[in-house]
Amino acid sequence: MDAELQFTVEATAKGHTLFSLVCQTIGLREHWYFGLKFLDKITNEWTWLQMNKTILSQPLHILSNTILSKRPDSPNTSDNFKPHLLRSPPTSASNSTLSLPSSLSSGGQQYPKGTLELYFVVKFYPEDITNELIQDITRHLFYLQVKQDILNMDIYCPPDTAAHLASLALQAKFSDYDQIISSSEPFNLESEALLPLSCFQKIELSRTDWFDRIIALWRTHASLTRDESEMAYLKHAQDLDMFGLSFFEISKMQGANKSNTLSQQQSDQPSIAAELWLGIDSLGIRFYKKNKLRPEVFFSWCDIKSVTAHDKKVILNMAGDKHATFAFYSAKSSVSKEILDLATGNHELYMRRRREESIEIQQMRYFEEQQKKFTTVHLPIGKHEGALSEKDKSSPHVRAYKEVAHPTTDGTLEIWSFEMHKKYSFTHVYTNNEDLIIRTAHIRTLLNIKNGLTAETVPAYREKVRMKEFASKGGYPVPPFQRLFAPADLIGFIEKQGYPVVVKPTLGCASAGLSLIKTEEDLHTFLSTKLFASIDVDQRMDLVGEFMAEGYMKGGMFHVDGIAKNGQIIHAWPFVYIHTCLSFCQDGSAYGNSSVPRSNPLHDRLIKTAQRLLNILPTPSDGLVFHLELYENLDENRLPDDDFVLCEIAARAPGASITHLIDLLSFQNDKKQSFARLDFRISVSLPIPKSIDDEEKVVSDLIVPRKPGKLMYIPRECPIPDIKYIPLADTEKPTVFEKYDVNGMNSSCRFIAETKTMEHGQELVEKGFEWFESVFINTPLDEPCTVSLMKELHRYFHRKIFK
C-alpha cells in the first residue's frame, strides 16, 4: 500500500496504539515484520518508534511552537493529533513533503501544536520470502520496500538483475506490454523509475538501449498478474547479497571473557574510526571489512544466546560456552540501542520459525488459502468460434473452453456447463451477452448457485413486459403497454392510446425488431408483413406473447449505466442521448451520447431515480451491472418525483461505445482499470474500488450510420480541431449496405469530443457529422458505372492529397 494515511488518537497514546491503527486500516495481520520510523529531532537520524512509550515522549520533530492548554474542567472535546504516515522514510529529511496539523492537550498538560511525520516500513525480513509471507498485503508492502531499496542503492543489484527486476515491476504496474502499446493512450517509460544509478555507471549503455533491453524482458512476462509479478520480483531480489540486511558502522571487534568487569570493558572503549560494518538479518549477524557483499565473520542466531548493550558497546553472548562473548563498538549509544532492538527481534523470529506454528499462524494460513480458492478465477469459457484468443486459451486462469459456431442458438452450451460444474464446481456464472442473460440465470438455478440473477428474478431485467409490471406495481412511471397475443390486441391498444405506437419484441436487443406505427397505413403494413414474419409458420401459427405494444414517448431520452451491490448503487454514470437508437435504426439518423457532469443537477436526479427503480425490482444479493434507459416525463400532472419514465433496464454493461466513454471519464489516467474490468469483477464477487475519481468534464460522441447503397469513400482524417474522428467502415474497397442488421456493421464513423459542458460537446460532434455528410461518397446500387468511376477517381485523388 503505497499511500498516505491519517489517524486521530489521544494525546497520551502509546506507540503500539498508532501501530495497531495502521495495521487494522490496511488489513495487515503479519504485523511483526513492520515498524514505524521517525526523524529524531535531537540526533537528526531515523529512529524506530518505541511501542511501549507514549508517542509525545519520544523525540519527534514538531514544526510549530504554538502551545495549547486544556483545563480539566473544560468541555468534553477531544484534542487529538493526526500524524501523517508514508510507507517508508525518505532518503533525506528534505524529501519528506506532506504533513498535518496536530492539536495536542490532555488533563491540563500542555502539548505543542504542529506537524508529526512517521513512516511505516519493513523492520524484519523472513528467511524465505516465498513460503513465509502469508498475506497478499504483506507481500505487496515488501515488494514496495525492496524495490525502493534497490533503486536507492541501499541493496546492491547487478545491472542484468536490475533490468530483469525493472521488467517485472513494469508488468506489475501496467500489465502486458503489447496491451499497453496497442492502447490509444500515450505511454512513456522516461517517467518511470526503473534502474539504480549504478547500472549507468557500470555499463555504458544509453537510456534507449536500457529501455529496449527492459522492454524485451517485459514482453516475456505476458499474462502475469500484479501479484504474480511482485512475487517473482521478490524471489529474484531475495538472492541479492544485501537483501534483508540492516547495516551499521562499528569498530574494534574483540573476543572477551565474561569474567571481565563492566567497568574494565568500558575503560577499554576506543575512539570510533568506522573501520568495519555490521549486518543484521533473519539468519544472524555478519561482520564486513572491505565491502558489504562478503562477510568476514558470521554468527548464526543459533550460536548467539543473547545480545546486550552498554552505552556504545555491544556484546554478543555466545551459546555453548557460558563465558564466551564477542564485543564491538558503535559510534553512538543510540546506534547500540537500535542494534540491540533489531538483534533481539530477529533472534526471536528465528527461534519462533523453528517451533511449531502457533494457532494464530495456522488460522491465518487457512484463511488465506480459503480466500485464494475463492478469489482465484479459473474460467471454463464458452465462446463463438474465433472469439477466444490464443493468449486466452493458454492463460493459467482458463481451465477449459468450448468454441461454438452460434452460442445464442446452441443449447449444448448448457450440457457443457453442467459437465464443467461437476468437474470444477462453479461459484459464479458470467456472461456479457444480452441474448444469454436469461439462459445464464437458468444455469445458476440448475446448479444451485445463489449469487447473480436466477430464473425467478431475471425477467425483471430482460423480459420487457414483466419488467414494466414490476416497476408499475412499485409505483414507478411506465408508458402504457400491453403484451400481444393476436393482431386484435394491437388494434385495441391503438384504439385506446392512439397513434403513434411502438411494437417491439419482449426479448429484443437494442432496437432490433422494433417498429414505429404512426398511421393506419403503417398498421396495415405491419400486420400484413412483419408481425408473423418472426415466427416459423410451419411450426406454429399463434403468437405466444413475444411482442408488446407501448405508447410512444415524446421528449428527451437518458441512460444511467452503473454498478450496484446488494441493491445499492456504488458507481453510476448518467448520460443524455443525442438522438436515439430508434432514430439510428429506423431513420438512419446519427446517434450518440453526452455524459452529465456532477455539477449539473440532472446528474443526481438520474442516479436518484435509478436507485428508486432498483429498490422496486428484485436485485441479487451481490453485484449487479445495469444499463437503464429513461424517457423524459412530459406529463404536466406527474408527481413531484416522477421526472422520468422507464424505457427499459438490462442486467448488463452498456454497448462498447458507451463503455469507451466511461473509460474516458473515469479511467483515462489509470491503465489498470476499465468499466469492463469492474463489470467482470463485481459479477464474480471480486472486490472493486469503493471510490472513483471522475474528472469534471463531459465526453460526447456521435455514431454516423451507414446509408443504403455502395459506400465508395470516407475520409481518413477530420480537419475540425478538438474532435476525435474514428472511421469504422471499410475504406479500402467499396462495401454494400442495404438495411440495419443487429449482427452486422451499421456504422460509417464515430466522433468523440471532450469538453467542459454538454452543449459544447454536442455542438462539436454535430459539426463533425455535418462535415462528414459533405465529403463521403455513397452511390446507389443501380448507378451507372461511369458515374461510379468518376466518384472513384475523386476518392483516389482525395486519398493522395490527405494521406
TARACOR-V617140 format. One record per residue. N is the residue number from 1. RES is the residue in three letters. PHI is phi in whole degrees, 0 to 359 (NA if undefined). D_FIRST is the distance of its C-alpha to the first C-alpha in whole Angstrom. Layout:
# TARACOR-V617140
N;RES;PHI;D_FIRST, N;RES;PHI;D_FIRST
This chain:
# TARACOR-V617140
1;MET;NA;0, 2;ASP;267;4, 3;ALA;207;6, 4;GLU;252;9, 5;LEU;237;10, 6;GLN;235;14, 7;PHE;223;16, 8;THR;239;20, 9;VAL;226;21, 10;GLU;294;25, 11;ALA;297;26, 12;THR;266;28, 13;ALA;296;24, 14;LYS;270;24, 15;GLY;301;21, 16;HIS;293;20, 17;THR;295;20, 18;LEU;294;17, 19;PHE;300;15, 20;SER;295;16, 21;LEU;298;15, 22;VAL;298;11, 23;CYS;299;11, 24;GLN;294;13, 25;THR;295;11, 26;ILE;266;8, 27;GLY;73;10, 28;LEU;266;10, 29;ARG;255;14, 30;GLU;276;14, 31;HIS;288;14, 32;TRP;292;17, 33;TYR;275;15, 34;PHE;239;13, 35;GLY;204;15, 36;LEU;247;15, 37;LYS;242;17, 38;PHE;214;19, 39;LEU;270;21, 40;ASP;295;25, 41;LYS;287;27, 42;ILE;269;30, 43;THR;269;29, 44;ASN;58;27, 45;GLU;238;25, 46;TRP;287;21, 47;THR;227;22, 48;TRP;283;20, 49;LEU;291;20, 50;GLN;281;23, 51;MET;287;22, 52;ASN;265;26, 53;LYS;246;26, 54;THR;294;26, 55;ILE;297;23, 56;LEU;284;26, 57;SER;278;28, 58;GLN;258;26, 59;PRO;283;27, 60;LEU;278;24, 61;HIS;290;25, 62;ILE;238;26, 63;LEU;273;27, 64;SER;235;30, 65;ASN;258;33, 66;THR;296;33, 67;ILE;250;35, 68;LEU;247;34, 69;SER;230;36, 70;LYS;224;37, 71;ARG;283;40, 72;PRO;301;40, 73;ASP;264;42, 74;SER;288;40, 75;PRO;303;38, 76;ASN;283;35, 77;THR;247;33, 78;SER;256;29, 79;ASP;266;29, 80;ASN;236;25, 81;PHE;238;23, 82;LYS;233;19, 83;PRO;291;17, 84;HIS;267;15, 85;LEU;245;11, 86;LEU;237;9, 87;ARG;294;7, 88;SER;210;11, 89;PRO;292;14, 90;PRO;290;16, 91;THR;288;19, 92;SER;213;21, 93;ALA;298;22, 94;SER;292;22, 95;ASN;281;19, 96;SER;283;18, 97;THR;247;18, 98;LEU;275;17, 99;SER;204;18, 100;LEU;229;20, 101;PRO;292;23, 102;SER;230;24, 103;SER;251;27, 104;LEU;236;28, 105;SER;195;31, 106;SER;194;33, 107;GLY;57;36, 108;GLY;85;38, 109;GLN;280;36, 110;GLN;256;35, 111;TYR;228;31, 112;PRO;290;31, 113;LYS;258;29, 114;GLY;175;26, 115;THR;239;23, 116;LEU;241;20, 117;GLU;232;17, 118;LEU;228;15, 119;TYR;230;12, 120;PHE;268;10, 121;VAL;222;11, 122;VAL;289;12, 123;LYS;251;16, 124;PHE;234;18, 125;TYR;251;18, 126;PRO;281;19, 127;GLU;285;22, 128;ASP;233;22, 129;ILE;293;18, 130;THR;288;19, 131;ASN;260;21, 132;GLU;272;19, 133;LEU;288;16, 134;ILE;258;16, 135;GLN;273;13, 136;ASP;298;11, 137;ILE;295;7, 138;THR;296;9, 139;ARG;298;10, 140;HIS;295;7, 141;LEU;295;6, 142;PHE;297;10, 143;TYR;301;10, 144;LEU;298;8, 145;GLN;295;10, 146;VAL;295;13, 147;LYS;300;13, 148;GLN;295;13, 149;ASP;296;16, 150;ILE;290;18, 151;LEU;295;18, 152;ASN;277;19, 153;MET;66;22, 154;ASP;287;21, 155;ILE;243;21, 156;TYR;288;24, 157;CYS;226;24, 158;PRO;302;27, 159;PRO;305;27, 160;ASP;297;28, 161;THR;294;25, 162;ALA;298;22, 163;ALA;295;24, 164;HIS;296;23, 165;LEU;295;19, 166;ALA;298;19, 167;SER;294;20, 168;LEU;291;18, 169;ALA;296;15, 170;LEU;293;17, 171;GLN;296;17, 172;ALA;295;14, 173;LYS;275;13, 174;PHE;247;16, 175;SER;72;18, 176;ASP;295;22, 177;TYR;298;24, 178;ASP;298;27, 179;GLN;292;25, 180;ILE;293;23, 181;ILE;293;27, 182;SER;286;29, 183;SER;289;27, 184;SER;282;29, 185;GLU;279;26, 186;PRO;293;26, 187;PHE;223;24, 188;ASN;225;24, 189;LEU;290;22, 190;GLU;302;24, 191;SER;277;21, 192;GLU;263;18, 193;ALA;279;18, 194;LEU;247;19, 195;LEU;232;21, 196;PRO;290;22, 197;LEU;302;25, 198;SER;300;27, 199;CYS;297;27, 200;PHE;286;29, 201;GLN;280;31, 202;LYS;269;32, 203;ILE;235;33, 204;GLU;275;35, 205;LEU;236;33, 206;SER;288;33, 207;ARG;300;29, 208;THR;297;31, 209;ASP;296;32, 210;TRP;297;28, 211;PHE;299;27, 212;ASP;299;29, 213;ARG;294;29, 214;ILE;293;25, 215;ILE;296;26, 216;ALA;300;28, 217;LEU;290;26, 218;TRP;303;23, 219;ARG;294;26, 220;THR;284;26, 221;HIS;262;23, 222;ALA;307;24, 223;SER;83;23, 224;LEU;289;20, 225;THR;283;17, 226;ARG;299;13, 227;ASP;297;13, 228;GLU;294;16, 229;SER;294;16, 230;GLU;293;13, 231;MET;293;15, 232;ALA;297;18, 233;TYR;301;16, 234;LEU;294;16, 235;LYS;299;19, 236;HIS;289;21, 237;ALA;295;19, 238;GLN;298;20, 239;ASP;277;24, 240;LEU;289;24, 241;ASP;299;26, 242;MET;262;24, 243;PHE;296;21, 244;GLY;76;19, 245;LEU;262;22, 246;SER;253;22, 247;PHE;254;25, 248;PHE;219;28, 249;GLU;281;31, 250;ILE;223;34, 251;SER;211;38, 252;LYS;50;41, 253;MET;288;40, 254;GLN;204;43, 255;GLY;277;44, 256;ALA;216;46, 257;ASN;248;48, 258;LYS;293;47, 259;SER;288;50, 260;ASN;298;50, 261;THR;283;49, 262;LEU;298;46, 263;SER;294;48, 264;GLN;294;49, 265;GLN;298;46, 266;GLN;290;45, 267;SER;290;48, 268;ASP;276;47, 269;GLN;297;44, 270;PRO;272;44, 271;SER;284;43, 272;ILE;275;39, 273;ALA;238;40, 274;ALA;51;36, 275;GLU;278;38, 276;LEU;228;36, 277;TRP;239;32, 278;LEU;251;30, 279;GLY;238;27, 280;ILE;243;26, 281;ASP;214;24, 282;SER;290;24, 283;LEU;261;27, 284;GLY;163;29, 285;ILE;241;30, 286;ARG;240;31, 287;PHE;239;34, 288;TYR;241;34, 289;LYS;249;37, 290;LYS;261;36, 291;ASN;213;33, 292;LYS;261;30, 293;LEU;254;30, 294;ARG;235;33, 295;PRO;288;34, 296;GLU;276;37, 297;VAL;223;37, 298;PHE;225;34, 299;PHE;242;34, 300;SER;287;33, 301;TRP;298;31, 302;CYS;288;34, 303;ASP;271;37, 304;ILE;250;35, 305;LYS;279;37, 306;SER;198;35, 307;VAL;231;34, 308;THR;230;35, 309;ALA;223;35, 310;HIS;228;38, 311;ASP;57;37, 312;LYS;268;36, 313;LYS;262;38, 314;VAL;242;36, 315;ILE;238;38, 316;LEU;263;37, 317;ASN;267;39, 318;MET;277;39, 319;ALA;282;40, 320;GLY;91;44, 321;ASP;273;46, 322;LYS;292;45, 323;HIS;260;47, 324;ALA;281;44, 325;THR;222;42, 326;PHE;219;40, 327;ALA;238;39, 328;PHE;203;38, 329;TYR;237;37, 330;SER;254;34, 331;ALA;285;35, 332;LYS;219;34, 333;SER;294;34, 334;SER;295;30, 335;VAL;291;29, 336;SER;300;31, 337;LYS;295;29, 338;GLU;292;26, 339;ILE;300;28, 340;LEU;298;29, 341;ASP;298;26, 342;LEU;292;24, 343;ALA;295;27, 344;THR;297;27, 345;GLY;295;24, 346;ASN;294;24, 347;HIS;297;28, 348;GLU;296;27, 349;LEU;293;24, 350;TYR;300;26, 351;MET;289;29, 352;ARG;297;27, 353;ARG;295;26, 354;ARG;263;30, 355;ARG;255;31, 356;GLU;297;30, 357;GLU;301;27, 358;SER;290;27, 359;ILE;301;27, 360;GLU;300;23, 361;ILE;293;22, 362;GLN;299;25, 363;GLN;295;24, 364;MET;296;20, 365;ARG;297;21, 366;TYR;297;23, 367;PHE;299;21, 368;GLU;294;18, 369;GLU;297;21, 370;GLN;294;23, 371;GLN;297;19, 372;LYS;293;19, 373;LYS;300;23, 374;PHE;276;22, 375;THR;268;19, 376;THR;283;21, 377;VAL;270;23, 378;HIS;248;26, 379;LEU;246;29, 380;PRO;281;32, 381;ILE;240;33, 382;GLY;252;36, 383;LYS;221;37, 384;HIS;284;40, 385;GLU;302;41, 386;GLY;87;40, 387;ALA;276;37, 388;LEU;261;34, 389;SER;286;33, 390;GLU;297;34, 391;LYS;296;30, 392;ASP;297;30, 393;LYS;297;32, 394;SER;266;31, 395;SER;295;27, 396;PRO;294;26, 397;HIS;278;25, 398;VAL;267;29, 399;ARG;281;31, 400;ALA;202;34, 401;TYR;213;36, 402;LYS;220;39, 403;GLU;258;40, 404;VAL;237;43, 405;ALA;300;45, 406;HIS;223;45, 407;PRO;298;42, 408;THR;288;43, 409;THR;237;47, 410;ASP;246;46, 411;GLY;286;46, 412;THR;288;46, 413;LEU;301;42, 414;GLU;294;42, 415;ILE;298;44, 416;TRP;298;41, 417;SER;299;39, 418;PHE;296;41, 419;GLU;294;41, 420;MET;295;37, 421;HIS;295;36, 422;LYS;297;39, 423;LYS;276;37, 424;TYR;246;33, 425;SER;58;33, 426;PHE;296;32, 427;THR;253;29, 428;HIS;216;29, 429;VAL;232;31, 430;TYR;232;30, 431;THR;217;32, 432;ASN;247;32, 433;ASN;257;36, 434;GLU;299;38, 435;ASP;295;41, 436;LEU;252;39, 437;ILE;298;37, 438;ILE;293;40, 439;ARG;296;41, 440;THR;296;37, 441;ALA;297;37, 442;HIS;290;41, 443;ILE;296;39, 444;ARG;302;36, 445;THR;295;39, 446;LEU;300;41, 447;LEU;270;38, 448;ASN;60;38, 449;ILE;268;34, 450;LYS;274;33, 451;ASN;275;30, 452;GLY;78;31, 453;LEU;289;34, 454;THR;248;37, 455;ALA;301;41, 456;GLU;282;42, 457;THR;262;39, 458;VAL;295;39, 459;PRO;303;42, 460;ALA;295;41, 461;TYR;241;38, 462;ARG;220;41, 463;GLU;272;45, 464;LYS;294;46, 465;VAL;289;48, 466;ARG;299;46, 467;MET;303;44, 468;LYS;286;46, 469;GLU;294;48, 470;PHE;302;44, 471;ALA;296;44, 472;SER;297;47, 473;LYS;297;48, 474;GLY;273;45, 475;GLY;89;46, 476;TYR;272;44, 477;PRO;298;46, 478;VAL;225;47, 479;PRO;290;50, 480;PRO;301;53, 481;PHE;210;53, 482;GLN;201;55, 483;ARG;284;55, 484;LEU;253;58, 485;PHE;250;60, 486;ALA;198;63, 487;PRO;306;64, 488;ALA;299;66, 489;ASP;296;62, 490;LEU;291;61, 491;ILE;298;65, 492;GLY;296;65, 493;PHE;295;61, 494;ILE;292;62, 495;GLU;300;65, 496;LYS;277;63, 497;GLN;259;60, 498;GLY;84;62, 499;TYR;274;61, 500;PRO;280;58, 501;VAL;226;57, 502;VAL;256;54, 503;VAL;244;54, 504;LYS;211;51, 505;PRO;294;50, 506;THR;289;48, 507;LEU;241;46, 508;GLY;286;46, 509;CYS;246;43, 510;ALA;52;42, 511;SER;250;46, 512;ALA;295;48, 513;GLY;77;51, 514;LEU;275;51, 515;SER;231;55, 516;LEU;256;55, 517;ILE;256;59, 518;LYS;258;61, 519;THR;222;64, 520;GLU;295;67, 521;GLU;297;67, 522;ASP;299;63, 523;LEU;297;64, 524;HIS;300;67, 525;THR;298;65, 526;PHE;295;62, 527;LEU;290;64, 528;SER;274;66, 529;THR;235;64, 530;LYS;248;60, 531;LEU;301;60, 532;PHE;265;61, 533;ALA;291;60, 534;SER;273;57, 535;ILE;248;58, 536;ASP;274;60, 537;VAL;291;64, 538;ASP;285;65, 539;GLN;260;63, 540;ARG;203;63, 541;MET;247;65, 542;ASP;258;63, 543;LEU;283;59, 544;VAL;238;57, 545;GLY;87;55, 546;GLU;278;53, 547;PHE;241;54, 548;MET;223;53, 549;ALA;255;55, 550;GLU;216;53, 551;GLY;295;54, 552;TYR;284;53, 553;MET;256;51, 554;LYS;275;51, 555;GLY;95;49, 556;GLY;284;45, 557;MET;234;43, 558;PHE;223;39, 559;HIS;216;36, 560;VAL;239;33, 561;ASP;249;30, 562;GLY;205;27, 563;ILE;229;25, 564;ALA;238;26, 565;LYS;229;25, 566;ASN;54;27, 567;GLY;83;30, 568;GLN;249;28, 569;ILE;292;27, 570;ILE;250;23, 571;HIS;218;23, 572;ALA;208;26, 573;TRP;230;28, 574;PRO;275;32, 575;PHE;224;34, 576;VAL;254;38, 577;TYR;285;40, 578;ILE;262;42, 579;HIS;64;45, 580;THR;219;44, 581;CYS;299;44, 582;LEU;298;48, 583;SER;296;49, 584;PHE;298;47, 585;CYS;279;49, 586;GLN;275;52, 587;ASP;251;53, 588;GLY;74;51, 589;SER;276;49, 590;ALA;294;46, 591;TYR;230;43, 592;GLY;198;40, 593;ASN;219;37, 594;SER;220;36, 595;SER;290;32, 596;VAL;260;33, 597;PRO;289;31, 598;ARG;299;29, 599;SER;288;32, 600;ASN;273;35, 601;PRO;305;36, 602;LEU;298;36, 603;HIS;304;33, 604;ASP;289;32, 605;ARG;296;36, 606;LEU;291;35, 607;ILE;292;32, 608;LYS;297;34, 609;THR;289;37, 610;ALA;295;34, 611;GLN;295;33, 612;ARG;300;36, 613;LEU;292;37, 614;LEU;297;35, 615;ASN;294;36, 616;ILE;269;39, 617;LEU;283;38, 618;PRO;291;37, 619;THR;238;33, 620;PRO;293;32, 621;SER;284;30, 622;ASP;244;26, 623;GLY;265;25, 624;LEU;218;28, 625;VAL;258;28, 626;PHE;223;31, 627;HIS;233;33, 628;LEU;250;36, 629;GLU;248;39, 630;LEU;227;41, 631;TYR;262;44, 632;GLU;288;45, 633;ASN;270;47, 634;LEU;263;50, 635;ASP;291;52, 636;GLU;292;54, 637;ASN;262;54, 638;ARG;292;51, 639;LEU;287;49, 640;PRO;305;46, 641;ASP;267;43, 642;ASP;267;45, 643;ASP;287;44, 644;PHE;227;43, 645;VAL;240;45, 646;LEU;291;43, 647;CYS;270;44, 648;GLU;190;41, 649;ILE;228;38, 650;ALA;234;36, 651;ALA;273;34, 652;ARG;201;32, 653;ALA;287;30, 654;PRO;291;32, 655;GLY;297;34, 656;ALA;301;33, 657;SER;294;34, 658;ILE;287;32, 659;THR;298;29, 660;HIS;296;29, 661;LEU;295;29, 662;ILE;297;26, 663;ASP;297;24, 664;LEU;294;26, 665;LEU;287;25, 666;SER;246;21, 667;PHE;232;20, 668;GLN;296;22, 669;ASN;257;19, 670;ASP;231;16, 671;LYS;292;18, 672;LYS;275;16, 673;GLN;249;17, 674;SER;196;21, 675;PHE;296;23, 676;ALA;300;24, 677;ARG;293;21, 678;LEU;297;20, 679;ASP;304;24, 680;PHE;293;24, 681;ARG;295;20, 682;ILE;292;22, 683;SER;287;25, 684;VAL;244;24, 685;SER;64;22, 686;LEU;269;19, 687;PRO;292;16, 688;ILE;230;16, 689;PRO;303;14, 690;LYS;281;16, 691;SER;225;16, 692;ILE;230;17, 693;ASP;272;18, 694;ASP;283;22, 695;GLU;286;24, 696;GLU;278;27, 697;LYS;214;29, 698;VAL;239;32, 699;VAL;246;32, 700;SER;230;35, 701;ASP;218;37, 702;LEU;215;40, 703;ILE;255;42, 704;VAL;266;45, 705;PRO;282;47, 706;ARG;291;50, 707;LYS;244;53, 708;PRO;304;56, 709;GLY;124;58, 710;LYS;253;57, 711;LEU;280;54, 712;MET;266;55, 713;TYR;198;53, 714;ILE;227;49, 715;PRO;292;48, 716;ARG;266;45, 717;GLU;226;44, 718;CYS;246;44, 719;PRO;279;45, 720;ILE;281;44, 721;PRO;289;41, 722;ASP;64;38, 723;ILE;217;38, 724;LYS;259;37, 725;TYR;249;39, 726;ILE;236;39, 727;PRO;292;42, 728;LEU;247;42, 729;ALA;285;45, 730;ASP;290;47, 731;THR;259;48, 732;GLU;280;50, 733;LYS;213;53, 734;PRO;301;54, 735;THR;237;53, 736;VAL;254;55, 737;PHE;223;54, 738;GLU;251;56, 739;LYS;202;54, 740;TYR;299;50, 741;ASP;225;49, 742;VAL;300;46, 743;ASN;258;45, 744;GLY;246;46, 745;MET;273;45, 746;ASN;251;46, 747;SER;244;45, 748;SER;267;46, 749;CYS;199;43, 750;ARG;218;40, 751;PHE;243;39, 752;ILE;229;36, 753;ALA;227;35, 754;GLU;247;32, 755;THR;222;34, 756;LYS;268;34, 757;THR;229;36, 758;MET;295;37, 759;GLU;299;41, 760;HIS;293;40, 761;GLY;297;38, 762;GLN;294;41, 763;GLU;297;43, 764;LEU;293;42, 765;VAL;291;42, 766;GLU;294;45, 767;LYS;295;46, 768;GLY;297;45, 769;PHE;297;47, 770;GLU;299;50, 771;TRP;297;50, 772;PHE;298;49, 773;GLU;300;52, 774;SER;272;54, 775;VAL;239;53, 776;PHE;283;52, 777;ILE;238;55, 778;ASN;228;56, 779;THR;250;60, 780;PRO;299;62, 781;LEU;296;62, 782;ASP;262;66, 783;GLU;290;66, 784;PRO;301;69, 785;CYS;298;67, 786;THR;296;69, 787;VAL;295;66, 788;SER;298;63, 789;LEU;297;64, 790;MET;299;64, 791;LYS;292;61, 792;GLU;294;60, 793;LEU;297;61, 794;HIS;301;59, 795;ARG;298;56, 796;TYR;297;56, 797;PHE;291;57, 798;HIS;296;54, 799;ARG;294;52, 800;LYS;297;54, 801;ILE;286;53, 802;PHE;257;50, 803;LYS;295;48
